[in-house]
Amino acid sequence: MSTRHSKAAEAYLKDDEVVDRHDRTFFGVREKRDRMAHDLPEWEDLRDAADRIKRHTVTHLADYLEQFEMNATRNGVKVHWAADADEYNRIVISILDDHHVEKVVKSKSMLTEECHLNQSLEEHGIEVVETDLGERILQMMHLAPSHIVMPALHVHREQIGDCFREQIPGTKVDNDPTYLTQVAREHLRQQFMEAGAGMTGANFGIASTGDVVVCTNEGNADMSTSIPKLHIVSMGIEKLIPDYQSMAVFQRLLARCGTGQETTVYTSHFRGPRPGGEMHIVLVDNGRSSILGNPEHWQTLKCMRCGACMNTCPVYRRSAGYSYTYFIPGPIGVNLGMLRDRSRYYDNVSACSLCCSCDNVCPVKVDLSTQIYRWRQSLDSDGHADSMKKFMSKGMKFLFTHPSLYTGTLKMARAMNWMPHWLTNCKMNPWAYGHEMMKFPKQSFHVQWKKLKKDDSGTLNEK
């Protein structure tokens, strides 16, 4: 049974050049991450520390949320609480309406993607301008992000040039990256000047001080908060960490894992409103409390959205982000999608080879592959197990639990070598999809092993 993911991946895999470029691009980021890790003798100690900090924080989340709210309020920030996406969108729209805002400039935030904020604002008559270059390109092309850190890395400069010439007046026929970057810079500069409010996400919230930390490479978060006098921060409650000592650990891990840099170009700290302005922080639950109460999958809350699991995942690299049905792709997206709605996003659990590479690169040691394996075990009880696989599993169980039948089948297996190609490599044989039917050897492994174990006297050597 084909899933939505497998069908989308099949369509994507038809263009070998595109697939190869996507694969090499993201594995190149993985290799940069490895070089950065090898340069730090204390790398594994940092991962252990990050794991401990996140485990502690999410299991004491209520205490740290109260501490964060108290300190942020003391700093002059207005703190709001949103139970779900609808309440979050209503809060943001209410703040903007109170300030008569007609245009918002927005730094990249996967939380706003999760809550469909842009759509809600536009339906309310408020213009939204993404200021991260990748996000802005995708917004102009009416596409969703395909990666949580490098959302438009799959888009080629020729496509970007065509998009700019169509939507930004005066753009020349020139696909040089430097020129296109300059066009985007001038275009966005005007948006910053016209906006009545700036919105950012939050990479970290510091409970002991009430600070919000935003890590970017373009400075778009700083521009969004330094020109408009109204600053709205959207923060998932799991982004909290206890203090700046903890921040020092994560700051050394985030960019190295996400993009292969020692640090992001900008690490911006926001403690309170600018003079004459206002700063609002909206703390969003939207299912995170339920995840915390899930004994098998609560560790997903440790994730700090670096994207390292995607960069190393052989399935993501070869099938790309749009083949996944949840808006976050890759290993972390498989788990988050299932936690969001297991009846809607179950097809993504097939997008995993269980190679465990994601576990090995995760800076906070989320057990991603183990969680995906657990989801797979629940497919049958959820009513989503592949009927063909269930039938085959029952057949194999019967074969393996009857040794004489198993041995006899092995002896007869070589007869398959003389079967017509069209008969063995057809739709009735799922293995034939993407594979040529194997040639069975003259002797099975069991026969060869027994021969190797015999000593010179002709008796089995049991040692």
Helices and strands as residue ranges (DSSP letters): H 4-12, H 16-38, H 43-58, H 61-74, E 78-82, H 85-98, E 103-106, H 110-114, H 117-123, E 127-130, H 133-141, H 157-167, H 177-194, E 197-200, E 204-206, E 211-216, H 220-226, E 230-236, G 237-239, E 240-241, H 244-258, E 266-270, E 278-284, H 288-292, G 298-302, H 308-312, H 314-319, G 321-323, H 330-340, G 346-350, H 357-361, H 368-377, H 379-382, H 387-400, H 403-412, G 413-418, H 421-424, G 430-432, H 445-453
